[in-house]
Amino acid sequence: MSKVAVIMGSTSDLPIMQEAIDILKGFDIEVEVDIVSAHRTPEKMFEFGKTAHEKGISVIIAGAGGAAHLPGMVASLSPLPVIGVPVKSRNSIDGWDSVLSILQMPGGVPVATVALDGAKNAGILAAQIIGSSDKCVLDKILVYKQGLKEKVIKGAEEVKS
C-alpha cells in the first residue's frame, strides 16, 4: 500500500494541511503526518528527506509559510515527488513569499506547487500520482471526479429553476 507523507513547518500550518490529510484518507491512502521545520529542526529535515523513500512513502506533501524552504530542501534530498503547499502565515507578505519560495526552484530540483493554502489539491495530486500505478486508487479518483461533475450539473439545474 502506498503512503503519503504530509509534513509542515509548524503546528500553525495544520489547519491548512488538514485538507490534504482528509482527502488522502478519503481515498484510503495511508498518511504519515509530521512537523519538520527547515529552519528549526534542519537535522530532522535532512534525515526525513534522505530516508522517506525507505519507509514506504510514495509522495511527499510539504507545506510551509513565510520563507517556505521546506518543500525545496526536502526535494533536494529525496528521490520522491514533492508537492509544495504555500501557506499564508501570520508573518507572510500576503503569501507571495511562500508562493515564490516554493515555485521558483532551480533546474534539477522540481517541486510541484499548488495554490496558496491549496492543500486539498495537493492531496488530490498525490492521489493521482499514486493512482497512475494503483488501480484501486485510480478507481476512487474516477468516482471522485464523477462526483465533482454531478455537483456542477446539479448546481446548474438549480440555478435554472
N, C-alpha and C positions, 0 to 999 in steps of 0.2 A: 504494500500500500504506500502510495506517495504521501509525503509530508511537506507542508509549507511552514517555514519559519516566519513569524511576524515579529520584527524587532523594532524598537523605538528608542529614542534618546533619553526620554524621561517619562515618568508616570503621567505627566500633564498631556502627553500625546495619546494616551489610551482612549479617551472618548472618541477621537477621530479614528484611530486604528481598530477600534472595536468593530467597525463596519466591515473591515476585511476579515476579521476573525469570524463574524457572524455569517457572512456569505460563504466562506470556505466550509464552515461546519454544516451549512445548508446543503452543500454538495457532498457531504460525508467525507471531506478531506481532513486528515489529521493535521492539527495546528500546534506548533510549538511557539509559545509567546515568551518574550524576554525583554528586559531593559538592557540596552547595550549602548553606552554613550561613547562616541568617538573622542570626546574631549575629557570626560571624567573617568572613564574606565578603558583607556586605549588597549591595555593588555588583554582584557576580556574580549574586546572587539577583534583584536588580532587572532586570538585563539578561536573565536567563533568563525571568523571568515576563513581561516585555514582549514577548519575541520568540519564545517557544516555538511559537506558532501559525504563525509564518512559516517554521518549519523542518520542517513536515510532521507535527508532533506532534498527536495527536488527544485524548489524555488524559494527565494528569499524576498520578502516584502520588508522594506526598511523605511520607516517614517521618521522625519526629523524636521525641526523648525529652526529658525534663525539661520546660522551659517550652514546648517544641514550637510555636514560632511559624512555622516554615517553611511548613506547608500553608496556613495562613490568609493569610500575607503573599503567597505565590505566587498564591493565589486572588484576592487584592485587585488584583493586577497583570495577570492573564491572563484572556482570554475563554474559556479551555478548562475543561472539567470537571476538578476536582481531587479526588482521593481521598486522605484523610489516614490515615496509619497511626501510631497512638500506639505508641511503643517504650518498653518498660520498661528504662530505662538505670540505670547504677550510681548516679547522683545523683538518681534519681527517688524520689518518695514513693509507692512501690508501683505506679507507673504512673498514678495518678489525676491527677497534674498534667498529664501528657501527654494523657490522655483528655479532660479538661475543656478544656484549651487548644485542642484541635482541634475538639471537639464544640460548644462554646459560641460559635459565630460570630455576629456581628451580622447583622441582616437585610440582604440585598443582597450578601452575600459568602458564598455557600454552600461548604461543604466536606463531601463525603460521607465519613463516618467509619466505619471498620471497628473491630473489637475490638482490644484491646491485643495487640500483636505479631501482628495479623491480616493480614499482608502477602499470604498466599495468597489470601484473599478479595478483597483489593484488586486483585490480578491478574485474578481471575475477573470482578469487577465491571467493570474496564476492558475486558476482552474482550467482555463483554455489551454495553457501550456501543458499542463498535466493531461488534459483530455486529448491532446494530439497523439498520445501513446497509450491511453487508458480508456477503452470503450465505455466502461461503466460511468466514468466521469463525463465523457463526451455526451452520453445519452442524457445525463442530468442537465448539462448545459443546453442541449436542444430543447428539453422541456422548459427550462427557464426562459429561453429566448421566445418560445411559443407563447409563454405566459405574458411576456412583455408586449408581444404583438396583439394578443387578445385584449389586454388592458387598453391599448390605444384604440382598437376597434370599438370597444365598449364605450370609451370616453367620447369618441366621435359620434356614436349613436345617441348618447345622452345629450350632447350639445345640439343635435338636430331636432330633438323632440321638445 
